[in-house]
Amino acid sequence: MPDSNAPAPPASVEGLDTEFKRGLGLYDSTMVVAGSMIGSGIFIVSADMSRMIGSPGWLLAAWLLSGFLTITGALSYGELASMMPRAGGQYVYLREAFSPLWGFLYGWTLFMVIQTGTIAAVAVAFARFLGILAPVISESNYIIPPVHLSAGYAVSLSTAQLVGVLLILFLSWTNSHGIEQGKLVQNVFTTTKIGSLFGLILVGLVVGWNRGAVSANFGDLWTARGFDPVVPGLTAATAFGLFAAICVSQTGSLFSSDSWNNITFTAGEVKNPRRDVPLSLALGTSLVIGIYLMANVAYLVTLPLGEIQHAPSDRVATAALNAIFPGAGAVIMAIAIMISTFGCNNGLILAGARAYYAMARDGVFFRGAAVLNAAKAPGRALLLQCAWAVALVLPRTYDPASGKYGNLYGNLLDYVISAALIFYILTILGIFRLRMTRPDVERPYKAFGYPLIPALYIVGAATVLAMLFVYRTSTTWPGLIIVLLGVPVYFAFRARRA
């Protein structure tokens, strides 16, 4: 009897992906990497990170740690991308290195939360900042008021939710017309938002230079002040507390730096995938991490740490621009973030559907998702992704004590940060395993610094993961449950296929 968990036999690039149109060059691929990474996080998450860490120097160190993990992960993925440049990317790597079950669990989590939840979150972020320009667009301006499903959950349709839904529908429709339209939107919006970020950095460093903020922040880089406890009794005032704070704060910076792996999903449409996918991973992640670090420096030369920690609604970039251009900063930043989130969601929508297409080809996803439309795009996979992302926009969380509503996708994304780290660690472990099990497979690119650099990633990411499981149990264990719920679903798909 064949082993249902045995790795699938290797397939050639030509044998699997000839139905795709290879329309992505190196620049296009790099824009997919950078554009999928840059959403709204860099403009916001430094506030929460600085409240937990409590010092300017360690805030920059936390971003450096995220950058190290992101770039070393991308450099390591390059080897797998050059070995297996096929649609599906990380799903394929896990399937080949370990088993079809592990590949499916990643794809399941990607579809249920990681990709679709991020698409929902980025779409509503676009709507929130559009609301600065058009106040009628708001999460509290209801078309359909909240309908309570239980004490803690409701469903509603606000004007902001409607804009988020329309954005997802529009970009899914655009990408159903083929890779040429998808890459055009990606290139235009990613190039524009990179330019906007460089503009923000330049304005902050030159026009926004605040001698008081510079003296306070850089004159006392390492002393923790104004911090929140990691957990009751543990703060950044002690060495271990600081270590725990930096690890836990990675949920913000790693989420802002995530989705760099999306280019691997589209490898079937890259013109020279063995060269350009690894190269775009290196170029795109290095560019974005450099921008993120300089953006935080710009915040620190413009605003005292206390103002970063307590920026209204955590909108640090808006607070910085308001300090430079009083009254106009909020509008300028709203436009910049709308451009950023629009381009980010295009990249996420474009790439995610290719992973579900690969799963469907293997018989572990809905059969219709394995079909390409006349434009050589996975139209049905795009439709399924669109439907579930839209569905995630509508549910609301409700706190009876405060009477405030939240968004269900926000909770789900908190849950899967740890799950995403598990899959990144497993994928890089796959490099070591495939070196042993398939030593003779062609590797046009080999992981930079192997075995040291991939091992450092595994150690660093595993340390962050362990601290999250200890100090953020309410958001990590549910993520593991979401992953494990995929096990019976996998065997149901296998049974149907048989």
C-alpha atoms as one frame of an Amber mdcrd trajectory, in Angstrom:
protein
   0.000   0.000   0.000   1.485   3.398  -0.917   2.372   5.746   1.947   0.025
   8.754   1.851   2.690  10.814   3.627   5.546   9.954   1.282   7.071  12.876
  -0.639   5.678  13.283  -4.118   8.075  12.385  -6.925  10.042  15.310  -8.319
   8.612  16.932 -11.415  10.356  19.034 -13.995   9.489  22.686 -14.421   8.442
  22.058 -17.976   6.285  19.076 -17.049   4.156  20.936 -14.536   3.855  24.583
 -15.453   3.849  24.840 -19.260   0.229  26.040 -19.196   1.255  29.281 -17.488
   2.489  32.306 -19.372   5.986  33.164 -18.193   5.642  36.930 -18.073   7.558
  38.007 -14.956  11.094  39.353 -15.321  13.538  40.181 -12.525  12.115  43.668
 -11.905   8.552  42.326 -11.867   9.534  39.558  -9.444  11.318  41.986  -7.142
   8.240  44.193  -7.119   6.113  41.193  -6.087   8.487  40.572  -3.160   8.708
  44.205  -2.038   5.098  45.075  -2.803   3.704  42.114  -0.861   5.864  43.012
   2.151   5.054  46.722   2.401   1.499  47.292   3.601   0.510  49.506   6.513
   2.565  47.861   9.267   5.690  50.012   8.978   3.564  53.118   9.534   1.986
  51.756  12.736   3.654  48.872  14.603   6.634  50.825  15.979   4.288  52.408
  18.548   3.356  49.088  20.166   6.934  47.801  19.868   8.359  50.895  21.576
   5.816  50.637  24.409   6.967  47.105  25.098  10.723  47.609  24.595  10.995
  51.096  26.080  14.181  52.446  24.483  15.161  53.822  21.069  18.253  51.654
  20.709  16.477  48.404  21.474  13.608  49.402  19.184  16.099  49.612  16.313
  17.683  46.348  17.503  14.268  44.636  17.343  13.837  45.803  13.745  17.376
  44.601  12.991  16.462  41.168  14.370  13.380  41.058  12.131  15.522  42.124
   9.202  18.104  39.455   9.921  15.461  36.728  10.126  13.730  37.951   6.973
  16.838  38.291   4.803  18.485  35.049   5.981  15.181  33.247   5.427  14.899
  34.664   1.913  18.511  33.789   1.061  17.895  30.243   2.260  14.639  29.898
   0.307  16.584  30.750  -2.832  18.028  27.237  -2.945  14.582  25.640  -2.861
  13.269  28.112  -5.419  16.072  27.282  -7.852  15.549  23.536  -7.343  11.764
  23.604  -7.712  10.687  26.726  -9.627   7.037  25.728  -9.850   3.678  27.259
  -9.068   2.918  26.767  -5.386   6.328  27.653  -3.987   6.506  26.967  -0.263
   3.677  24.436  -0.484   5.775  22.458  -2.987   8.955  22.760  -0.881   7.278
  21.313   2.209   5.607  18.574   0.166   8.893  17.522  -1.393  11.068  17.851
   1.717   8.739  16.154   4.199   5.393  14.874   2.947   2.208  15.903   1.137
   0.551  16.289   4.550   2.987  19.015   5.644   2.575  20.789   2.332  -1.195
  20.670   2.724  -1.143  21.966   6.311   0.778  24.993   5.105  -1.591  25.535
   2.177  -4.606  25.035   4.445  -3.362  27.648   6.925  -2.434  29.957   4.047
  -5.940  29.775   2.621  -7.861  29.861   5.898  -5.979  32.707   7.570  -2.444
  33.712   6.533  -3.159  34.957   3.002  -6.880  35.629   3.133  -6.770  37.178
   6.609  -3.977  39.486   5.509  -5.902  40.410   2.362  -8.921  41.289   4.538
  -6.804  43.289   6.997  -4.993  45.247   4.287  -8.270  45.997   2.474  -9.857
  47.437   5.628  -6.639  49.382   6.373  -7.010  50.956   2.905 -10.603  51.890
   3.796  -9.639  53.357   7.179  -7.144  55.750   5.629  -9.536  56.590   2.804
 -11.839  57.622   5.644  -9.416  60.437   6.516 -10.118  61.937   3.086 -13.819
  60.988   3.057 -15.169  60.792   6.655 -18.337  59.032   5.496 -16.142  55.918
   5.181 -15.892  54.607   8.711 -16.098  51.330  10.601 -18.820  52.866  12.768
 -20.933  54.187   9.870 -23.139  51.165   9.269 -25.042  50.098   6.192 -26.098
  46.975   8.101 -25.692  47.452  11.890 -24.026  44.650  13.884 -26.118  41.497
  14.149 -24.935  39.635  17.238 -24.285  35.938  16.763 -23.146  35.383  20.361
 -21.931  37.388  23.352 -18.569  38.072  21.732 -19.233  38.006  17.978 -21.351
  39.871  15.450 -21.646  40.454  11.705 -21.951  43.934  10.184 -21.416  45.924
   7.024 -20.001  49.400   7.574 -18.943  51.795   4.839 -15.314  50.907   5.606
 -16.074  47.194   5.317 -17.864  47.834   2.021 -14.810  49.643   0.610 -12.613
  46.756   1.766 -14.898  44.240   0.051 -14.966  46.265  -3.170 -11.172  46.515
  -3.182 -10.805  42.739  -2.847 -13.372  42.159  -5.606 -11.711  44.662  -7.944
  -8.167  43.332  -7.532  -9.331  39.716  -7.844 -11.127  40.631 -11.074  -8.069
  42.482 -12.384  -5.776  39.530 -11.686  -8.202  37.131 -13.382  -7.259  38.881
 -16.647  -3.765  37.419 -16.569  -0.261  38.053 -15.325   0.318  41.073 -17.582
  -2.417  43.110 -15.901  -1.448  41.852 -12.466   2.198  42.783 -12.858   1.326
  46.207 -14.314  -0.663  47.124 -11.200   2.065  45.647  -8.993   4.915  47.503
 -10.665   3.156  50.878 -10.713   1.957  50.826  -7.118   5.074  49.225  -5.616
   7.379  51.665  -7.383   5.188  54.542  -6.198   5.053  53.427  -2.591   8.795
  52.780  -2.434   9.249  56.325  -3.703   6.795  57.564  -1.057   8.702  55.796
   1.697  11.993  57.255   0.518  10.275  60.656   0.531   9.045  60.099   4.105
  12.543  59.122   5.221  14.176  62.077   3.484  11.660  64.569   4.877  12.060
  63.119   8.376  15.857  63.209   8.305  16.184  66.656   6.700  13.082  68.748
   7.378  11.853  66.987  10.500  15.203  66.929  12.324  14.246  67.785  15.897
  17.226  68.591  18.102  15.288  67.831  21.256  14.119  64.442  19.974  17.583
  63.582  18.632  19.227  64.497  21.941  16.671  62.579  24.022  16.559  59.484
  21.794  20.133  59.130  20.604  21.708  60.681  23.680  20.152  57.920  25.789
  19.704  55.011  23.393  19.516  52.071  25.760  17.722  53.120  28.949  14.211
  51.664  29.096  11.451  54.141  29.955   7.716  54.392  29.587   7.346  50.697
  28.885   4.420  48.320  29.324   4.985  44.935  31.012   5.391  41.876  28.818
   3.321  40.029  31.413   2.579  41.136  34.982   5.879  41.278  36.850   8.115
  41.081  33.741   9.288  44.284  32.059  12.092  45.600  29.877  13.771  47.004
  33.023  15.532  43.656  33.555  17.843  41.865  31.132  15.558  38.867  30.713
  12.493  41.084  30.531  14.128  43.084  27.736  14.964  39.854  25.895  11.356
  38.689  26.259  10.048  42.095  25.123  12.189  42.056  21.977  11.064  38.517
  21.122   7.381  39.208  21.746   7.544  42.512  19.836   8.561  40.533  16.754
   4.893  39.815  16.119   4.640  43.401  14.853   7.883  43.723  12.924   7.797
  40.203  11.469   4.189  40.678  10.361   5.208  43.953   8.683   8.072  42.108
   6.970   6.072  39.022   6.028   4.816  37.771   2.639   8.298  37.970   1.081
   7.803  34.302   0.131   4.878  35.150  -2.185   7.106  35.249  -5.265   7.725
  31.512  -4.815   3.996  30.890  -5.425   4.266  32.537  -8.853   7.452  30.778
  -9.980   5.529  29.110 -12.806   5.170  32.554 -14.433   8.733  33.821 -13.999
  10.702  33.897 -17.260  13.971  32.641 -15.784  12.833  31.200 -12.454  16.048
  29.398 -11.468  17.894  32.723 -11.493  15.260  35.398 -10.954  13.260  33.941
  -8.051  16.293  33.596  -5.721  17.659  36.951  -6.887  14.338  38.750  -6.413
  14.062  37.296  -2.900  17.465  38.720  -2.010  16.918  42.101  -3.684  13.344
  42.627  -2.517  13.878  41.720   1.142  17.118  43.704   1.402  15.459  46.774
  -0.116  12.428  46.624   2.196  14.385  45.931   5.376  16.714  48.845   4.582
  13.678  51.111   4.100  12.100  49.904   7.362  15.234  50.600   9.389  15.652
  54.086   7.915  11.950  54.840   8.470  12.388  54.099  12.173  15.452  56.327
  12.292  13.333  59.068  10.672  10.677  58.609  13.381  13.341  58.871  16.107
  14.889  62.088  14.778  11.447  63.679  14.430   9.597  62.549  17.575  10.652
  61.930  21.183  10.211  58.292  22.200   7.173  59.134  24.335   5.340  60.551
  21.320   6.151  57.405  19.314   4.870  55.216  22.145   1.619  57.155  22.409
   0.976  58.201  18.815  -2.800  58.557  18.271  -4.211  55.195  17.099  -0.543
  54.031  16.918  -0.111  55.971  13.652   3.552  56.849  14.123   4.211  57.939
  10.543   1.178  60.244  10.622   2.363  61.771  13.912   5.824  62.354  12.417
   4.441  64.064   9.310   2.020  66.118  11.398   4.988  67.361  13.421   6.653
  68.469  10.169   3.550  69.662   8.277   0.939  70.580  10.914  -2.566  69.873
   9.652  -1.455  68.385   6.334   0.525  65.390   7.623  -2.512  63.183   8.160
  -3.757  63.717   4.603  -0.320  63.137   3.048   0.178  59.944   5.035  -3.350
  58.707   4.276  -2.651  58.971   0.539   0.732  57.230   0.947  -0.779  54.363
   2.955  -3.644  53.946   0.497  -1.108  53.545  -2.321   0.889  51.133  -0.186
  -2.051  48.948   0.843  -3.512  48.889  -2.686  -0.238  47.564  -4.109   0.272
  45.174  -1.208  -3.141  43.576  -1.684  -2.591  43.204  -5.413   0.572  41.196
  -4.740  -1.119  39.041  -2.098  -4.116  38.300  -4.325  -1.960  37.594  -7.378
   0.365  35.190  -5.557  -1.947  33.343  -3.184  -4.151  31.858  -5.893  -1.120
  30.084  -7.419  -0.594  28.099  -4.205  -4.196  26.867  -4.194  -3.846  26.007
  -7.882  -0.867  23.752  -7.068  -2.777  22.120  -4.216  -5.748  21.452  -6.478
  -3.426  19.875  -9.059  -2.338  17.464  -6.318  -5.947  16.635  -5.419  -5.874
  18.281  -1.972  -8.000  21.345  -2.737 -11.226  22.010  -4.628 -10.905  20.526
  -8.121 -12.020  23.673  -9.926  -9.024  25.580  -8.570  -6.750  23.474 -10.801
  -8.157  25.096 -13.955  -6.636  28.088 -15.735  -8.922  30.493 -17.578  -8.470
  31.854 -21.101  -6.027  34.492 -19.786  -3.802  31.730 -18.325  -4.730  32.800
 -14.795  -6.087  30.505 -12.042  -9.490  32.169 -12.204 -11.382  29.778  -9.947
  -8.616  29.804  -7.331  -8.803  33.602  -7.400 -12.574  33.409  -6.963 -12.337
  31.055  -3.965  -9.662  33.236  -2.354 -11.771  36.342  -3.009 -14.903  34.796
  -1.489 -13.183  33.714   1.718 -11.267  36.997   2.137 -14.547  38.908   1.724
 -16.179  36.591   4.262 -13.408  37.429   6.762 -14.092  41.163   6.412 -17.671
  40.873   7.722 -17.461  39.184  11.180 -16.775  41.463  14.165 -15.557  40.732
  17.664 -17.426  42.430  20.512 -16.302  43.349  24.016 -19.411  43.622  26.224
 -17.456  45.474  28.937 -16.389  48.368  26.703 -19.074  48.047  24.034 -16.362
  48.194  21.360 -16.197  46.179  18.150 -13.073  44.657  16.656 -12.393  42.569
  13.566 -12.297  38.781  13.579  -9.481  38.674  11.008  -7.318  40.657  13.448
  -7.647  37.900  16.045  -6.999  35.212  13.440  -3.837  36.945  12.236  -2.600
  37.180  15.830  -3.171  33.440  16.115  -1.165  32.469  13.034   1.990  34.533
  13.478   3.406  31.595  15.437   2.064  29.093  12.895   3.726  30.998  10.058
   7.049  30.880  11.946   6.680  27.111  12.364   6.294  26.696   8.601   9.257
  28.987   7.862  11.436  26.946  10.226  10.238  23.672   8.688  10.879  24.924
   5.163  14.470  25.873   5.955  14.937  22.534   7.732  13.831  21.117   4.394
  17.045  22.448   2.825  19.083  20.230   5.160  16.823  17.245   4.535  16.879
  17.576   0.756  20.678  17.898   0.789  20.681  14.415   2.338  17.795  12.764
   0.467  18.371  14.336  -2.974  22.026  15.276  -3.139  22.193  14.929  -6.944
  19.325  17.316  -7.819  20.518  20.389  -9.700  20.878  23.434  -7.435  21.603
  26.485  -9.611  21.698  28.563  -6.429  22.811  27.202  -3.062  21.721  28.712
   0.253  24.058  31.546   1.231  26.364  30.577   4.088  25.064  26.997   4.294
  24.898  25.424   6.834  25.603  28.321   9.246  23.202  31.001   7.954  20.159
  28.696   7.585  20.962  27.240  11.025  21.100  30.738  12.526  17.665  31.454
  11.090  16.270  28.273  12.621  17.781  29.061  16.038  16.642  32.703  15.971
  13.105  31.977  14.765  12.740  29.043  17.185  13.788  31.294  20.085  11.195
  33.923  19.138   8.599  31.166  18.727   9.361  29.672  22.143   8.993  33.081
  23.823   5.654  33.623  22.049   4.354  30.270  23.283   5.396  31.131  26.846
   4.328  34.798  27.003   1.564  35.040  24.395  -0.255  31.773  24.967  -3.684
  33.248  24.177  -2.641  34.005  20.594  -0.188  31.183  19.851  -1.938  27.987
  20.891  -5.114  28.816  18.895  -2.892  29.186  15.828  -1.573  25.685  16.349
  -5.156  24.432  16.623  -6.020  26.056  13.264  -3.100  24.173  11.691  -4.075
  20.849  13.271  -7.687  21.205  12.111  -6.272  20.743   8.620  -5.287  17.111
   9.318  -8.797  15.596   8.956  -9.459  17.914   6.001  -6.337  16.564   4.274
  -7.456  12.967   4.663 -10.948  13.898   3.460  -9.440  15.324   0.257  -7.270
  12.207  -0.121 -10.287   9.948   0.306 -12.289  11.897  -2.261  -9.399  11.739
  -4.716  -9.053   7.971  -4.213
